[in-house]
Amino acid sequence: MTAELVRGQNHPLSQSRLEIRISAGTPVAAAAALSDENGRIHGTEWVAHPGAPVQPGLEVSRQAAADHRLAVDLDAMTEAVHRVSVLLALPAPNGGAGPARFGAVAAPFVAVTGLDGTEVASYTITGLDLESAVVALELYRRQGAWKVRAVGQGYAGGLAELLADQGLSEAAQLAAGIDEAVARGLARSVQAPPPRTSEGDRSRQAAAPAVGHDQGSVPQGAPGSVPPAYGGQPSGGQGQGGPQPAYGAATDPHAASGGPVNYSHPGRQTSAPPPPPAAPPARPGQPAQPVAGDATGWSMEERLYNQVWGMFEDLARTAAAYRSAVDFAESRMDKELEQALSDPRSRIGGQGDAAREAARARYSQLVDQARASLDRDVAQLVAESQVVEPALPPAFARWDNPCWHAYRVPMEIPMALRLGDLRLPEAEAIRIPMLLRLPLERGLWIDSGRTDSLDGTFTDSHDMRRLAMDTAVAHAARLLAVYPADEFTVHVVDPAGSGAQALAPLSQTGVLAGPPAQGAAGVTEVLARLIQRVDLVQMALRGGAPDALPPGFDTAQQLLIVNDFPHGFDDRAVNQLRYLVDEGPAVGVHLMMVADREESAGYGPLLDPLWRALLRLTPVPDDHLADPWVGHAWTYEPPTVPNGSEVLRQVLTKVAEARRTWNR
């Protein structure tokens, strides 16, 4: 029986090797602190955290995520350790856009399990409000045995206050280091989808769930499995209910001049949304056939958006279940082999060999069953992708989708934009579109510094810079294509002129605000103009007079593409760039950097906040992005225009024509 603990209650532990599962409604950082019999932490080396995830007997996640698995081996603890405290913290406000207090999210759920997946004790941490860090529970020695106690002690002062209360003299420094590690992890994170309510869940009807275990494969609640959120609450990360305004209260640029606020997209209506399309009837014994748009939403676009994120979450969780099953099988085999070798009688004759063969056979059986379950789930997702991909609108579609051949400049801003594809090594057959909500909440950094791809091929620095610029142009072209004709403006800074060839589709079709700025003088002029724009909009909004902007003021979203950074940038220009990164997105000014971070190392830590504020993308496949549930390292694949295709120029030509017509 599982002990469902309340605050202050304890429960005995009969196993020494344990796993602690944490489920939260938003990405949280998890840590574990060791302390002596007086509850004091002797030093930073007694804390396992995202920056130092492994300590003797402890292993925590490197990534802030909504679901965590902490490994604990109590037998590996030294005699000086009498308590293991499990700590949870919300990312610092400057490290992510998530909530600043636990009272704003669903109550975290913590469960202690054995290696066989059997749940020993669980605790739902209720009653939190202003706290941003909490001691969830503790494992402690009592008369030679270990117990677990539900603590739930929160701290409004965050990790620094929590660690100081635990007696750590370097509390502030360690808390800052943890925040830094979490910020680096969040900078690699895939944007979380909006939470799905019970009526918003995608119906798979006769299809088997993408996460979970067959009765004959992995025990229910096996290590690493991702449990459904308690109480039926959604377990996805924090999302957004609709596109956020670029200028504070206005939801479209025309609102800045006193026009009516547009509530028509994505569909703010008083009636319930229409039901999703019904799946065709399944054949007896067969799963239901997938249908494009089978998620709920006010429009087909919103349904497809939610469906794509549902596929992403399904793949994340089924891969987590597979990995945990393999981990469980390995730990079980290790334990059986250890037992066989520790018995001297098994070393005589063939008993030892038979025991080893039996352990390996059981391992293979468990892994094969887990793989079969994963393959079944992936096959479902592949079938769904084959239906969904052709139905995607241009903003969500690949460049090779036929919808681009019938492209027309849209009349309203879409919900999201496709930045590429995501995949996991266990499921090479499926690619999930990476959708980013619009308007952009953070800038983009196209990394031109990677020289070796995942397939082992080597790309020299010149080719990497060319590929990075091609990728930046593809992203900019898509942004121009999905916005109405007058609502998106692109500026380019190319100090040395090295990106002229890649920029040709933008320059030759006339969609840029002006010729690419070159030289230090060009950099200074463009940055000064955009900073003046940011200041004007901020003053207008703070003064409560958004209609007081100068006549002819361009209310469109602005994108600045910077190539060859830091060439052409002095210290003043670097500070101006940081200002745009910090203040620009809130007033519709966004940045796309094409740069190699190592080349800018001369600026030292001055640029670290800039890199953290940008979403890093790569021109070659790279496994650097993480999800907000279990922290998988997802491989990002950039959007590529088919070789020899003129689709990008054709689309940009239509955009340019629409702009000329609008400005007449």
PLY file of the C-alpha trace (Angstrom):
ply
format ascii 1.0
element vertex 664
property float x
property float y
property float z
element edge 663
property int vertex1
property int vertex2
end_header
0.00 0.00 0.00
1.21 3.50 -0.86
1.36 5.91 2.07
-0.28 9.20 1.07
1.47 11.59 3.41
0.35 14.92 4.81
2.68 17.63 6.06
4.80 16.39 8.96
3.86 12.71 8.55
6.61 10.10 8.16
6.81 6.58 6.78
9.50 3.86 7.05
11.65 2.95 4.06
12.47 -0.70 3.51
14.71 -0.14 0.45
17.96 1.74 0.10
17.91 2.38 -3.65
15.01 4.68 -4.43
13.66 6.99 -7.07
11.82 10.22 -6.30
9.34 11.30 -8.95
8.23 14.92 -9.09
5.29 16.17 -11.12
4.51 19.88 -11.37
2.34 21.98 -13.63
5.29 24.11 -14.73
9.05 23.64 -15.16
10.79 23.58 -11.76
14.39 23.02 -10.76
15.01 20.05 -8.49
17.91 19.65 -6.07
18.83 17.43 -3.12
20.79 18.53 -0.07
22.67 16.31 2.38
22.86 17.39 6.01
24.17 16.09 9.32
22.25 15.03 12.43
21.70 18.70 13.30
20.27 19.46 9.87
23.27 21.49 8.70
24.75 21.37 5.19
28.55 21.29 5.48
29.30 22.83 2.07
28.25 23.24 -1.53
29.58 19.76 -2.29
26.73 18.42 -0.13
24.13 19.68 -2.62
23.21 17.99 -5.91
21.67 20.54 -8.26
21.37 21.24 -12.03
24.87 22.71 -12.12
26.36 19.68 -10.26
23.76 16.95 -10.76
25.72 14.03 -9.31
26.89 13.62 -5.71
27.66 10.40 -3.81
24.38 8.52 -3.60
22.44 11.26 -5.43
21.60 12.19 -8.99
19.23 14.98 -10.02
18.13 16.40 -13.35
20.24 18.94 -15.23
17.12 20.57 -16.67
14.23 22.50 -15.18
11.19 20.43 -16.14
7.62 19.71 -15.16
8.49 16.09 -14.38
11.65 14.88 -12.65
13.22 11.61 -11.54
15.80 11.80 -8.74
17.93 8.74 -7.99
18.92 8.07 -4.36
21.16 5.32 -2.97
21.01 5.50 0.82
23.72 2.84 1.23
26.15 5.15 -0.57
25.69 7.90 2.03
28.54 8.47 4.45
28.03 8.08 8.17
28.03 11.88 8.52
24.88 12.18 6.42
21.68 11.87 8.43
19.22 13.64 6.16
18.52 14.01 2.42
16.24 16.97 1.63
14.50 17.21 -1.73
14.30 20.84 -2.84
12.12 22.40 -5.54
12.45 25.92 -6.91
10.81 27.98 -9.61
13.29 29.45 -12.11
14.40 32.97 -11.21
12.32 35.67 -12.96
15.27 36.70 -15.13
15.92 33.09 -16.09
12.55 32.31 -17.61
9.07 33.60 -18.26
7.34 31.23 -15.86
5.49 31.98 -12.63
7.28 33.59 -9.70
5.41 31.80 -6.90
4.07 28.33 -6.24
0.65 29.72 -5.41
0.17 30.50 -9.11
0.61 26.89 -10.27
-0.84 23.48 -9.48
0.40 21.93 -6.24
3.55 19.84 -6.90
3.29 16.07 -6.39
6.20 14.01 -5.06
6.37 10.20 -4.94
9.04 7.88 -3.53
9.33 4.56 -5.40
11.53 1.50 -5.33
13.58 0.36 -8.32
10.79 -2.03 -9.25
8.44 0.92 -9.64
6.46 0.20 -6.48
5.31 3.47 -4.95
6.28 3.68 -1.27
4.96 7.11 -0.30
3.53 10.17 -1.99
2.91 13.76 -0.99
0.97 16.60 -2.62
2.47 19.91 -1.50
-0.55 22.10 -0.82
-0.91 25.45 0.95
1.88 27.27 -0.91
1.36 30.89 -1.94
4.19 33.43 -2.25
6.92 30.82 -1.91
9.27 30.27 -4.85
11.32 27.47 -3.24
10.21 24.58 -1.05
11.67 21.64 0.87
9.34 18.96 -0.49
10.31 16.01 1.69
13.27 14.53 3.49
14.76 11.10 3.93
16.32 10.77 7.39
18.02 8.23 9.66
16.29 7.16 12.84
17.75 4.41 15.05
19.72 2.87 12.20
16.84 2.88 9.73
15.71 5.37 7.08
12.34 7.10 6.94
10.65 9.62 4.66
8.88 12.69 6.01
6.60 15.12 4.16
7.93 18.63 4.84
6.38 21.19 2.47
8.32 24.11 3.99
8.24 27.03 1.54
10.43 30.12 1.29
9.33 33.39 -0.28
12.99 34.41 -0.52
13.72 31.56 -2.91
16.67 29.19 -2.94
19.03 31.59 -1.17
16.74 31.82 1.86
16.07 28.06 1.82
19.76 27.13 1.71
20.65 29.70 4.37
17.99 28.22 6.63
19.67 24.85 6.15
22.88 26.30 7.60
24.85 26.75 4.37
27.21 29.71 4.62
27.59 30.01 0.82
23.81 30.03 0.32
23.64 33.15 -1.87
26.50 32.05 -4.13
25.15 28.55 -4.57
21.63 29.85 -5.27
23.06 32.16 -7.93
24.96 29.25 -9.46
21.83 27.11 -9.55
19.85 29.96 -11.15
22.60 30.33 -13.75
22.53 26.60 -14.57
18.74 26.65 -14.80
18.84 29.74 -17.04
21.25 27.97 -19.40
18.92 25.00 -19.49
15.83 27.14 -20.11
17.63 28.89 -22.96
17.70 25.47 -24.67
14.09 24.65 -23.84
11.33 24.09 -26.30
8.41 26.40 -25.60
5.78 24.57 -23.55
2.35 24.11 -25.10
-0.76 25.54 -23.50
-2.28 23.39 -20.74
-4.97 21.02 -21.97
-8.14 20.72 -19.92
-9.99 17.46 -19.61
-12.37 18.46 -22.39
-9.41 19.69 -24.44
-7.55 16.40 -24.46
-7.16 14.82 -27.86
-9.36 11.79 -28.26
-7.58 8.68 -29.45
-10.60 6.47 -28.85
-9.63 2.88 -29.60
-5.95 3.67 -29.96
-3.71 2.60 -27.09
-2.27 5.46 -25.03
1.08 6.84 -26.07
2.34 6.64 -22.51
1.81 3.90 -20.02
2.76 0.26 -19.81
1.48 -2.95 -21.15
0.48 -5.30 -18.40
3.20 -7.67 -19.43
6.04 -5.24 -19.93
7.00 -2.74 -17.27
5.40 -2.61 -13.83
2.95 0.23 -13.33
4.82 3.24 -12.07
8.17 1.90 -13.21
11.13 4.16 -12.63
11.05 7.13 -14.92
7.49 6.72 -16.06
5.67 10.01 -16.25
2.49 9.76 -14.18
-0.63 11.61 -15.14
-1.12 14.73 -13.12
-2.93 14.08 -9.88
-6.55 15.02 -9.66
-6.97 14.98 -13.41
-5.16 18.27 -13.87
-3.10 18.81 -17.02
0.56 18.11 -16.58
1.89 20.20 -19.43
3.93 23.30 -18.89
2.57 26.80 -18.65
1.14 27.98 -21.90
-0.74 30.89 -23.33
-4.31 31.15 -24.22
-3.75 33.18 -27.34
-1.31 35.48 -29.08
0.02 38.06 -26.67
-0.16 41.76 -27.58
3.02 43.36 -28.87
2.33 46.80 -27.40
0.91 46.07 -24.00
-2.84 46.52 -24.28
-3.12 46.49 -28.05
-3.61 43.19 -29.82
-2.83 44.53 -33.26
-0.67 47.39 -34.46
-3.65 49.52 -35.52
-4.87 49.60 -31.93
-1.97 51.91 -31.13
-3.64 54.64 -33.15
-6.93 54.36 -31.30
-8.59 51.68 -33.43
-10.76 48.95 -31.93
-9.05 46.09 -30.17
-9.25 42.96 -32.27
-10.62 39.98 -30.37
-11.44 37.90 -33.44
-8.30 35.77 -33.35
-7.84 33.08 -32.25
-11.55 33.30 -31.58
-12.69 34.93 -28.36
-16.36 34.01 -28.55
-19.13 33.41 -26.06
-20.29 30.14 -27.55
-18.50 26.84 -27.08
-16.00 25.89 -29.81
-17.28 23.52 -32.46
-16.42 19.88 -31.84
-13.34 18.47 -33.58
-13.82 16.31 -36.66
-15.01 12.83 -35.88
-12.61 10.00 -36.59
-13.79 7.43 -39.13
-15.08 4.27 -37.48
-12.34 1.83 -36.62
-12.32 -1.71 -37.86
-12.87 -4.34 -35.19
-9.61 -4.89 -33.31
-7.91 -1.92 -34.99
-7.12 1.52 -33.51
-9.13 4.51 -34.66
-7.87 6.24 -37.78
-6.18 9.60 -37.08
-7.88 12.79 -38.17
-6.28 16.19 -38.80
-7.59 18.69 -36.27
-8.88 16.20 -33.69
-7.93 18.54 -30.80
-10.37 21.13 -29.52
-10.14 24.78 -30.46
-12.02 27.77 -31.83
-10.67 27.29 -35.34
-9.01 24.61 -37.44
-5.71 26.47 -36.98
-5.98 26.26 -33.20
-7.01 22.60 -33.38
-3.99 21.76 -35.51
-1.72 23.74 -33.18
-3.00 21.86 -30.14
-2.80 18.56 -31.99
0.85 19.10 -32.93
1.73 19.93 -29.33
-0.22 16.88 -28.21
1.92 14.73 -30.52
5.05 16.34 -29.09
3.93 15.60 -25.53
2.93 12.04 -26.43
6.34 11.33 -27.94
8.13 12.89 -24.96
6.24 10.73 -22.50
6.36 7.46 -24.40
10.12 7.90 -24.83
10.42 8.58 -21.10
8.49 5.40 -20.37
10.79 3.42 -22.68
13.95 4.84 -21.15
12.72 4.17 -17.63
11.85 0.59 -18.61
15.38 0.05 -19.92
16.85 1.59 -16.76
14.66 -0.69 -14.64
15.71 -3.75 -16.65
19.39 -2.85 -16.31
19.19 -2.26 -12.56
17.27 -5.53 -12.09
19.86 -7.46 -14.11
22.72 -5.85 -12.16
21.07 -6.82 -8.88
20.49 -10.41 -10.00
24.06 -10.74 -11.27
25.38 -9.28 -8.02
23.37 -11.80 -6.01
24.54 -14.68 -8.19
28.20 -13.72 -7.84
27.96 -13.08 -4.09
26.91 -16.69 -3.41
30.02 -18.94 -3.41
27.88 -21.99 -4.20
26.85 -20.51 -7.54
30.49 -20.36 -8.65
30.76 -24.14 -8.67
29.67 -25.97 -11.77
27.34 -24.33 -14.18
25.03 -22.69 -11.65
26.68 -19.30 -12.01
26.57 -19.37 -15.79
22.92 -20.41 -15.71
22.05 -17.58 -13.31
23.82 -15.04 -15.50
22.09 -16.30 -18.62
18.71 -16.18 -16.87
19.33 -12.59 -15.73
20.31 -11.51 -19.24
17.30 -13.28 -20.70
14.95 -11.46 -18.33
16.67 -8.20 -19.23
16.20 -8.84 -22.95
12.56 -9.77 -22.41
11.79 -6.56 -20.54
13.63 -4.40 -23.06
11.94 -6.13 -26.01
8.52 -5.61 -24.43
9.28 -1.94 -23.78
10.53 -1.51 -27.34
7.37 -3.11 -28.71
5.28 -0.67 -26.69
7.37 2.26 -27.93
7.18 1.06 -31.54
3.40 0.77 -31.24
3.10 4.33 -29.96
5.51 5.70 -32.55
3.58 3.93 -35.32
0.43 5.70 -34.14
2.22 9.05 -34.18
3.64 8.39 -37.65
0.16 7.61 -38.94
-1.14 10.78 -37.32
1.72 12.85 -38.76
0.95 11.57 -42.26
-2.57 12.96 -41.88
-1.70 16.17 -40.06
1.29 17.34 -42.12
-0.62 17.86 -45.41
-3.39 19.73 -43.56
-1.11 22.33 -41.95
-1.48 26.00 -42.96
1.58 27.81 -44.37
2.67 29.14 -40.96
2.92 25.54 -39.66
4.00 23.80 -42.88
7.38 22.78 -44.28
8.71 24.60 -47.31
7.97 21.53 -49.45
4.27 21.54 -48.52
2.03 22.16 -51.58
0.15 24.86 -49.63
2.97 27.29 -50.47
2.19 27.01 -54.19
-1.26 28.45 -53.49
0.12 31.02 -51.05
-1.71 34.31 -50.55
-0.67 37.07 -48.15
-2.77 36.56 -44.99
-5.17 39.08 -43.53
-4.43 38.27 -39.87
-1.54 37.05 -37.75
-1.42 33.27 -37.19
-1.15 31.65 -33.78
2.34 30.29 -34.28
5.25 29.80 -36.63
7.15 26.65 -37.58
10.87 26.96 -36.83
11.87 23.45 -37.87
11.36 19.89 -36.66
12.13 17.94 -33.48
12.96 14.26 -33.06
14.28 11.77 -30.51
16.89 9.04 -31.15
14.46 6.29 -30.08
11.92 7.38 -32.72
13.73 8.34 -35.92
10.60 7.67 -37.98
8.69 10.65 -36.60
9.38 14.39 -36.84
7.31 16.80 -34.75
6.89 20.37 -36.04
8.48 22.91 -33.69
5.88 25.66 -33.35
6.62 28.99 -31.67
3.80 31.28 -30.57
3.42 34.68 -32.19
4.18 37.48 -31.57
7.71 36.44 -30.65
8.48 36.60 -26.95
12.24 36.22 -27.37
14.76 36.67 -30.13
16.51 33.96 -32.12
20.19 33.09 -32.29
21.33 31.11 -35.33
24.57 29.50 -34.16
27.26 29.60 -36.83
29.92 28.05 -34.59
29.16 24.32 -34.73
31.45 22.47 -37.12
30.47 18.80 -36.69
26.98 17.42 -37.26
25.33 14.48 -35.53
26.10 12.15 -38.42
29.83 12.69 -37.92
30.36 14.87 -40.97
32.56 17.93 -40.64
31.55 21.39 -41.85
34.21 24.09 -42.12
33.65 27.51 -40.60
32.97 29.22 -43.94
30.24 26.74 -44.85
28.74 27.02 -41.36
28.45 30.78 -41.66
26.80 30.38 -45.06
24.39 27.73 -43.76
23.57 29.86 -40.71
22.74 32.86 -42.87
20.63 30.73 -45.23
18.71 29.47 -42.20
18.21 33.01 -40.90
16.84 34.11 -44.29
14.44 31.14 -44.34
13.13 32.10 -40.88
12.80 35.77 -41.83
11.03 34.87 -45.09
8.52 32.77 -43.21
7.86 35.56 -40.72
7.27 37.99 -43.57
5.00 35.48 -45.29
2.70 34.77 -42.34
2.11 38.38 -41.29
-0.29 40.73 -43.10
1.40 42.97 -45.65
1.82 46.01 -43.37
2.54 44.28 -40.06
6.13 43.02 -40.25
9.33 44.90 -41.14
12.82 43.43 -41.49
16.11 45.30 -41.05
19.55 43.78 -41.71
22.96 44.64 -40.29
25.75 43.04 -42.33
28.87 45.06 -41.40
31.31 43.29 -43.74
28.82 42.48 -46.49
29.60 38.78 -46.16
25.93 37.77 -46.17
25.04 39.38 -49.50
24.57 36.10 -51.35
22.35 34.55 -48.68
20.37 37.79 -48.33
19.68 37.99 -52.07
16.09 36.61 -51.84
15.22 39.34 -49.33
17.13 42.15 -51.06
16.14 41.40 -54.64
12.43 41.02 -53.94
12.31 44.33 -52.08
10.86 43.11 -48.80
13.56 44.69 -46.60
13.02 48.06 -44.93
16.22 49.23 -46.63
19.53 47.94 -47.96
21.58 45.90 -45.47
23.53 48.28 -43.25
27.31 47.93 -43.58
30.28 49.15 -41.59
30.37 50.55 -38.07
28.39 53.61 -39.16
25.60 51.44 -40.55
25.45 49.44 -37.32
25.20 52.63 -35.25
22.46 54.14 -37.44
20.18 51.06 -37.41
20.59 50.43 -33.68
19.90 54.08 -32.84
16.74 54.08 -34.97
15.35 50.92 -33.36
16.21 52.06 -29.83
14.43 55.35 -30.49
11.41 53.34 -31.60
11.48 51.24 -28.41
11.73 54.39 -26.25
8.87 56.14 -28.06
6.48 53.21 -27.69
7.43 52.71 -24.04
6.81 56.39 -23.26
3.48 56.33 -25.07
2.33 53.25 -23.18
3.54 54.46 -19.80
1.81 57.75 -20.38
-1.43 55.99 -21.25
-1.50 57.59 -24.70
-0.71 54.95 -27.34
-2.31 57.20 -29.97
0.26 59.94 -29.30
2.95 58.34 -31.46
4.38 60.56 -34.23
2.52 60.69 -37.57
3.69 58.02 -39.98
5.08 55.90 -37.15
5.60 52.30 -38.32
3.44 50.20 -35.99
4.54 46.93 -37.59
6.55 44.30 -35.75
10.27 44.89 -36.34
12.94 42.23 -36.86
16.64 43.03 -36.88
18.94 40.43 -38.47
22.54 40.81 -37.30
25.20 38.99 -39.32
28.88 38.51 -38.48
28.61 39.63 -34.86
30.80 40.98 -33.23
32.39 42.46 -36.39
31.50 46.16 -36.55
30.29 46.34 -32.93
32.07 48.46 -30.33
31.21 48.42 -26.61
28.47 51.01 -27.04
26.84 49.04 -29.87
26.99 45.85 -27.79
25.16 47.56 -24.94
22.56 48.87 -27.40
22.09 45.33 -28.69
21.53 44.06 -25.15
19.00 46.83 -24.58
17.05 45.74 -27.66
17.09 42.13 -26.49
15.80 43.08 -23.03
13.26 45.77 -23.89
12.42 45.22 -27.54
10.10 42.16 -27.56
7.54 43.82 -25.28
7.08 46.63 -27.83
7.41 44.64 -31.03
11.16 44.83 -31.75
12.87 41.45 -32.14
16.42 40.28 -32.79
17.83 37.47 -34.91
21.55 36.98 -34.35
23.76 35.00 -36.73
26.90 34.49 -34.68
29.50 32.16 -33.23
29.56 32.61 -29.47
33.24 31.72 -29.22
34.15 34.57 -31.59
32.52 37.03 -29.19
34.29 35.60 -26.13
36.43 38.73 -25.94
33.50 40.62 -24.50
33.54 38.25 -21.52
30.49 37.79 -19.30
28.96 41.01 -20.65
27.21 39.00 -23.36
26.09 36.04 -21.26
22.65 37.58 -20.53
22.23 38.25 -24.25
22.86 34.64 -25.25
20.54 33.37 -22.51
17.75 35.67 -23.68
17.81 34.24 -27.20
16.52 30.90 -28.42
19.50 29.06 -29.90
18.85 27.37 -33.23
21.35 25.66 -35.50
21.81 25.36 -39.29
22.62 21.64 -38.93
20.83 18.99 -36.84
21.81 19.32 -33.20
20.47 17.68 -30.01
20.46 20.77 -27.80
16.80 21.56 -27.10
14.98 20.21 -24.05
11.28 19.72 -23.33
9.51 21.09 -20.25
8.33 17.67 -19.00
11.22 15.28 -18.58
14.12 17.24 -20.06
14.73 15.05 -23.13
17.53 16.28 -25.36
15.61 16.79 -28.60
17.37 16.97 -31.94
16.45 20.17 -33.74
16.39 20.09 -37.54
16.30 23.49 -39.27
13.78 24.30 -42.00
15.28 23.69 -45.41
14.09 24.90 -48.79
14.19 22.02 -51.33
17.22 22.17 -53.62
16.43 24.03 -56.81
13.08 25.24 -55.50
11.94 28.79 -56.20
9.25 28.67 -53.52
11.01 31.12 -51.23
11.46 33.77 -53.93
7.91 33.25 -55.19
6.48 33.76 -51.72
8.60 36.85 -51.06
7.62 38.31 -54.44
3.94 38.03 -53.46
4.71 39.68 -50.12
6.48 42.56 -51.88
3.57 43.01 -54.32
1.07 43.07 -51.44
3.15 45.73 -49.68
3.31 47.94 -52.74
-0.46 47.63 -53.17
-1.01 48.48 -49.49
1.20 51.57 -49.62
-0.46 53.08 -52.69
0 1
1 2
2 3
3 4
4 5
5 6
6 7
7 8
8 9
9 10
10 11
11 12
12 13
13 14
14 15
15 16
16 17
17 18
18 19
19 20
20 21
21 22
22 23
23 24
24 25
25 26
26 27
27 28
28 29
29 30
30 31
31 32
32 33
33 34
34 35
35 36
36 37
37 38
38 39
39 40
40 41
41 42
42 43
43 44
44 45
45 46
46 47
47 48
48 49
49 50
50 51
51 52
52 53
53 54
54 55
55 56
56 57
57 58
58 59
59 60
60 61
61 62
62 63
63 64
64 65
65 66
66 67
67 68
68 69
69 70
70 71
71 72
72 73
73 74
74 75
75 76
76 77
77 78
78 79
79 80
80 81
81 82
82 83
83 84
84 85
85 86
86 87
87 88
88 89
89 90
90 91
91 92
92 93
93 94
94 95
95 96
96 97
97 98
98 99
99 100
100 101
101 102
102 103
103 104
104 105
105 106
106 107
107 108
108 109
109 110
110 111
111 112
112 113
113 114
114 115
115 116
116 117
117 118
118 119
119 120
120 121
121 122
122 123
123 124
124 125
125 126
126 127
127 128
128 129
129 130
130 131
131 132
132 133
133 134
134 135
135 136
136 137
137 138
138 139
139 140
140 141
141 142
142 143
143 144
144 145
145 146
146 147
147 148
148 149
149 150
150 151
151 152
152 153
153 154
154 155
155 156
156 157
157 158
158 159
159 160
160 161
161 162
162 163
163 164
164 165
165 166
166 167
167 168
168 169
169 170
170 171
171 172
172 173
173 174
174 175
175 176
176 177
177 178
178 179
179 180
180 181
181 182
182 183
183 184
184 185
185 186
186 187
187 188
188 189
189 190
190 191
191 192
192 193
193 194
194 195
195 196
196 197
197 198
198 199
199 200
200 201
201 202
202 203
203 204
204 205
205 206
206 207
207 208
208 209
209 210
210 211
211 212
212 213
213 214
214 215
215 216
216 217
217 218
218 219
219 220
220 221
221 222
222 223
223 224
224 225
225 226
226 227
227 228
228 229
229 230
230 231
231 232
232 233
233 234
234 235
235 236
236 237
237 238
238 239
239 240
240 241
241 242
242 243
243 244
244 245
245 246
246 247
247 248
248 249
249 250
250 251
251 252
252 253
253 254
254 255
255 256
256 257
257 258
258 259
259 260
260 261
261 262
262 263
263 264
264 265
265 266
266 267
267 268
268 269
269 270
270 271
271 272
272 273
273 274
274 275
275 276
276 277
277 278
278 279
279 280
280 281
281 282
282 283
283 284
284 285
285 286
286 287
287 288
288 289
289 290
290 291
291 292
292 293
293 294
294 295
295 296
296 297
297 298
298 299
299 300
300 301
301 302
302 303
303 304
304 305
305 306
306 307
307 308
308 309
309 310
310 311
311 312
312 313
313 314
314 315
315 316
316 317
317 318
318 319
319 320
320 321
321 322
322 323
323 324
324 325
325 326
326 327
327 328
328 329
329 330
330 331
331 332
332 333
333 334
334 335
335 336
336 337
337 338
338 339
339 340
340 341
341 342
342 343
343 344
344 345
345 346
346 347
347 348
348 349
349 350
350 351
351 352
352 353
353 354
354 355
355 356
356 357
357 358
358 359
359 360
360 361
361 362
362 363
363 364
364 365
365 366
366 367
367 368
368 369
369 370
370 371
371 372
372 373
373 374
374 375
375 376
376 377
377 378
378 379
379 380
380 381
381 382
382 383
383 384
384 385
385 386
386 387
387 388
388 389
389 390
390 391
391 392
392 393
393 394
394 395
395 396
396 397
397 398
398 399
399 400
400 401
401 402
402 403
403 404
404 405
405 406
406 407
407 408
408 409
409 410
410 411
411 412
412 413
413 414
414 415
415 416
416 417
417 418
418 419
419 420
420 421
421 422
422 423
423 424
424 425
425 426
426 427
427 428
428 429
429 430
430 431
431 432
432 433
433 434
434 435
435 436
436 437
437 438
438 439
439 440
440 441
441 442
442 443
443 444
444 445
445 446
446 447
447 448
448 449
449 450
450 451
451 452
452 453
453 454
454 455
455 456
456 457
457 458
458 459
459 460
460 461
461 462
462 463
463 464
464 465
465 466
466 467
467 468
468 469
469 470
470 471
471 472
472 473
473 474
474 475
475 476
476 477
477 478
478 479
479 480
480 481
481 482
482 483
483 484
484 485
485 486
486 487
487 488
488 489
489 490
490 491
491 492
492 493
493 494
494 495
495 496
496 497
497 498
498 499
499 500
500 501
501 502
502 503
503 504
504 505
505 506
506 507
507 508
508 509
509 510
510 511
511 512
512 513
513 514
514 515
515 516
516 517
517 518
518 519
519 520
520 521
521 522
522 523
523 524
524 525
525 526
526 527
527 528
528 529
529 530
530 531
531 532
532 533
533 534
534 535
535 536
536 537
537 538
538 539
539 540
540 541
541 542
542 543
543 544
544 545
545 546
546 547
547 548
548 549
549 550
550 551
551 552
552 553
553 554
554 555
555 556
556 557
557 558
558 559
559 560
560 561
561 562
562 563
563 564
564 565
565 566
566 567
567 568
568 569
569 570
570 571
571 572
572 573
573 574
574 575
575 576
576 577
577 578
578 579
579 580
580 581
581 582
582 583
583 584
584 585
585 586
586 587
587 588
588 589
589 590
590 591
591 592
592 593
593 594
594 595
595 596
596 597
597 598
598 599
599 600
600 601
601 602
602 603
603 604
604 605
605 606
606 607
607 608
608 609
609 610
610 611
611 612
612 613
613 614
614 615
615 616
616 617
617 618
618 619
619 620
620 621
621 622
622 623
623 624
624 625
625 626
626 627
627 628
628 629
629 630
630 631
631 632
632 633
633 634
634 635
635 636
636 637
637 638
638 639
639 640
640 641
641 642
642 643
643 644
644 645
645 646
646 647
647 648
648 649
649 650
650 651
651 652
652 653
653 654
654 655
655 656
656 657
657 658
658 659
659 660
660 661
661 662
662 663
